[in-house]
């Protein structure tokens, strides 16, 4: 009986959530269900294609572009936050998102700790809070070890929420073989 009541309450809560989010969006406001202040979404419960809340989603995001200015947050990382927020706002539980982000090429500086970012760019790193939120949400953050070597970036300069991988090339193959969808940001 107790289990049935819990199941009914859960179903009721889930049925109300999209309506509440739609009301917020209808009022012209962005919602940030998981990654706060980054990657806001307008829920569209009547859009033609909707994620299935019972499906597990695996995606490999390839973040390669730098910001237009060192004082601006990396747009690829913002899109990554939106990928988390849009799925959760659509009813997919966070635990069913298996996201990996590989930071490579010109985006590498976005993951530098202070004072190294400042030394390289002349600005404070605006990406650190977003990196922390993505990591906290379960996104695995990787940086290409070969890119670090080529750009003469020491491993000790990397934000602790980011792991160093062997190579972007090997990561694409490895995660592709595991069934991850490839998303170029």
C-alpha atoms as one frame of an Amber mdcrd trajectory, in Angstrom:
protein
   0.000   0.000   0.000   2.742   2.429   1.014   4.608   1.643  -2.198   1.452
   2.293  -4.267   0.930   5.674  -2.621   4.563   6.627  -3.338   4.174   5.541
  -6.980   0.957   7.564  -7.375   2.562  10.651  -5.792   5.591  10.319  -8.076
   3.366  10.040 -11.171   1.358  13.082 -10.103   4.509  15.125  -9.512   5.930
  14.178 -12.909   2.664  15.016 -14.682   2.566  18.488 -13.116   6.249  19.308
 -13.759   6.022  19.889 -17.565   3.006  22.161 -17.083   4.835  24.201 -14.456
   7.885  24.526 -16.698   5.697  25.443 -19.683   4.034  28.186 -17.630   7.445
  29.585 -16.729   8.516  29.518 -20.381   5.229  31.074 -21.499   6.019  33.976
 -19.207   9.195  34.557 -21.247  11.597  33.204 -18.668  14.450  30.792 -19.203
  14.575  27.794 -16.865  17.729  26.198 -15.474  16.642  22.897 -13.904  20.162
  21.550 -13.268  22.942  23.852 -14.457  22.097  27.156 -12.818  22.803  30.402
 -14.700  24.079  28.622 -17.831  22.321  26.915 -20.733  18.792  28.088 -20.046
  15.913  26.518 -21.958  12.324  27.274 -22.869  10.409  24.009 -22.359   8.298
  23.087 -25.373   6.033  20.228 -24.261   4.234  20.183 -27.624   7.334  20.146
 -29.841   7.300  17.539 -32.616  10.198  15.524 -31.177  10.443  14.843 -27.447
  12.933  12.740 -25.477  11.623   9.566 -23.872  11.901   9.879 -20.101  12.548
   6.127 -19.843  15.541   6.119 -22.194  19.188   6.431 -21.208  21.015   8.961
 -23.364  24.738   8.706 -24.112  26.461  11.604 -25.850  30.059  12.562 -26.541
  30.445  16.325 -26.935  33.469  17.650 -28.793  34.222  21.208 -27.574  36.812
  22.871 -29.815  36.078  26.579 -30.165  37.362  29.394 -27.971  35.198  32.246
 -26.741  35.105  35.440 -28.785  36.754  37.137 -25.800  38.739  35.660 -22.889
  36.304  37.321 -20.471  33.311  35.476 -22.005  32.172  31.948 -21.131  33.012
  29.337 -23.758  29.935  28.920 -25.999  30.494  25.165 -26.405  30.363  24.715
 -22.635  27.146  26.786 -22.520  25.598  24.520 -25.192  26.687  21.514 -23.152
  24.860  22.968 -20.127  21.810  23.481 -22.351  21.994  19.820 -23.431  21.709
  18.832 -19.765  18.985  21.353 -18.959  16.794  20.658 -22.001  16.668  16.925
 -21.338  15.885  17.326 -17.641  13.305  20.053 -18.366  11.679  17.555 -20.746
  11.329  14.949 -17.997  14.463  12.834 -18.456  16.013  12.071 -15.046  19.559
  13.388 -14.682  20.753   9.873 -13.815  19.802   8.769 -17.357  22.139  11.253
 -19.022  25.586   9.833 -19.701  27.423  12.819 -21.123  31.126  13.128 -21.839
  32.724  16.369 -23.013  36.133  16.419 -24.642  37.784  19.827 -24.604  40.272
  20.161 -27.445  42.001  22.608 -29.785  41.226  26.303 -29.132  38.876  25.487
 -26.244  41.717  24.118 -24.067  42.389  27.411 -22.311  38.796  27.423 -20.964
  39.745  24.727 -18.459  42.800  26.412 -16.966  42.850  27.176 -13.249  43.721
  30.620 -11.990  46.305  32.180 -12.217  47.250  30.224 -15.362  44.222  31.352
 -17.359  44.998  34.957 -16.453  48.645  34.536 -17.421  47.638  33.134 -20.849
  44.719  35.464 -21.605  44.968  38.543 -19.379  41.494  37.896 -17.922  39.998
  35.922 -15.059  38.568  32.573 -16.152  34.772  32.946 -16.569  34.379  29.190
 -17.228  35.287  27.790 -13.806  31.811  28.026 -12.240  30.263  26.361 -15.294
  32.866  23.581 -15.307  32.088  22.912 -11.649  28.312  22.816 -12.300  28.742
  20.443 -15.245  30.946  18.142 -13.188  28.473  18.259 -10.294  25.691  17.275
 -12.725  27.640  14.154 -13.693  29.123  15.308 -16.997  32.541  13.713 -17.458
  34.926  16.471 -18.514  38.033  15.455 -20.445  40.836  17.403 -22.081  43.021
  15.991 -24.834  46.452  15.233 -23.391  48.045  15.583 -26.827  46.567  19.083
 -27.206  47.970  20.035 -23.797  51.432  18.931 -24.885  51.188  20.716 -28.250
  50.023  23.942 -26.597  52.638  23.680 -23.849  50.025  23.556 -21.089  51.126
  21.754 -17.952  48.797  19.150 -16.520  48.965  20.842 -13.106  47.323  23.950
 -14.627  44.079  22.110 -15.383  40.946  22.648 -13.287  40.421  19.679 -10.918
  36.948  18.972 -12.373  38.606  18.051 -15.692  40.388  14.758 -16.397  43.271
  14.419 -18.833  42.678  11.866 -21.576  45.198  10.179 -23.808  43.994  11.716
 -27.055  40.942  13.216 -28.719  41.382  10.699 -31.532  41.320   7.682 -29.251
  38.450   9.085 -27.151  36.222   9.486 -30.227  36.835   5.863 -31.194  36.439
   4.494 -27.674  33.169   6.324 -26.938  31.872   5.646 -30.452  32.381   1.938
 -29.841  30.372   2.296 -26.614  27.389   3.687 -28.529  27.720   7.370 -27.660
  26.174   9.909 -30.046  28.743  12.389 -31.337  27.911  16.103 -30.899  30.278
  18.754 -32.233  30.120  21.999 -30.279
